Amino acid sequence: MSIDDVAPTATTWTSGRIITKELVTPTTVRLRMHVDDRLRHWPGQHYLLRLRAPDDYTAQRSYSLASDDSDPLLEFFVERLPDGEVSEFLADVAEVGDVLEMRGPIGRWFTWDVRTPALCLVGGTGIVPAIAMSRAARHAGRPDLLRILAVGRSPEELPYGDELHRFGATVAYTRHAVDDRPAGPPTAAELAPLLDGIQRAYVCGSSRFAGLAEALLMECGMPADSIRVEQFGATG
Amino acid sequence: MPVTRGFVRRRADGPEGRLPPGQYDTGSGWPVLTAEATPHVAPETWTITVDGLVDRPTTWSWDEAHQLPTSTYTGDIHCVTTWSKFDVAFTGVSVDALLEAAGPRSEAAFVMAHSSTGYTTNLPLRDVTGGKAWVVWEYGGKPLAREHGGPVRLLVPHLYFWKSAKWISRLELMAHDQPGFWERNGYHDRGDPWLEQRYQGD
């Protein structure tokens, strides 16, 4: 799927029900939600979640999907940000059975076609779209098409750690030493072998992470126009 | 739609009449949102071209652009991801000054803004004329940072900020509208924050 092949698709607001809610760590929550008659999605796409107050004030934020299209539910993994009016609500207030306003899927650029050999260089909750891509790859029987280099502070703070290890992802801990790997960001020596045969790189994480990841990819010879980036700031 | 159980407004509305629907005041922050690798563009090699349906296709270098009359925008900006930022100041040159030199033809009705990265965004010509759009190289009196589109970005502050293309290099005048990068990828063709024109279908 090239950018020139995709037609704009209109989405409208609908509602989704929380089916499961899990506080994975004190600052992260995993939600699985049901949406009636939902549109199909590519891995990498996101949904809008909108909250409505009694005075009709609304707050909406974008959250990447962790689930692939074959999953009967939509899965989100949200970091609870200090003073984040939506993420705090999802972590602290929302309960199973609650209905939220939703719209999606959104974004047709940071998507993977499950055909192009790709690498995800992702950090923190930026790991979420790589999870959707890995699930889509497994579902298609082509896990060989996707490589993941996931970056987290420590094993306890790495989202989807078990699933990443099962997929065969390479993991770099920035503040935790493992066997012969000292704590620290990923290096060119770790990244370069993963790029063999790779035609597209997906970077997802904080703005700071994305800047470092882009520089590392280009240092390893990845052309700038083969890198797609999704970055997020602390927007609550 | 029904009220969300347990959700109440905690944020202030911001200055009276200045926060479009569905937006919040990001305060001193300025989130960076970019779809591509952030390029290194040197001022010495940067140029901007106005071409397409104009009488005099024109290219300005950094020095030539700086010899045009300086213009400053002070006001608010609004991102489709729902943050707004109040009382920002950008300095550069009005798009009107560039168009005056290039001479738009009568059939020109739309503009495609091009960045050196290949990013594009489409705008009606009337949204970049009449003192509504700038090509800017300063933010808050300092050189515009690379991650915010420096050395030079487009500024169309009355529309959602994806229309204010970073690393601007070309304004192409067209007779008919064509979708740009995000517009092909599901975003609205015009992007008026006061009408909440965020995505296709709004």
Interface residues (C-beta under 8 A of the other chain):
Chain A: I3 D4 V6 P8 T9 A10 T11 T12 W13 S15 R50 L51 R52 A53 P54 D55 Y57 T58 A59 Q60 R61 S62 E85 F89 V93 A94 E95 D98 V99 L100 E101 R103 I106 G107 R108 W109 F110 V203 S207 A210 G211 E214 L217 M218 A224 D225 I227 R228 V229 E230 Q231 F232 G233 A234 T235 G236
Chain B: M1 P2 V3 T4 R5 G6 F7 V8 R9 R10 R11 P21 G22 Y24 T26 G29 P31 V32 L33 T34 A35 E36 A37 T38 P39 T81 T82 W83 T117 G118 E147 P179 F181 W182 E183 R184 N185 G186 Y199 Q200 G201
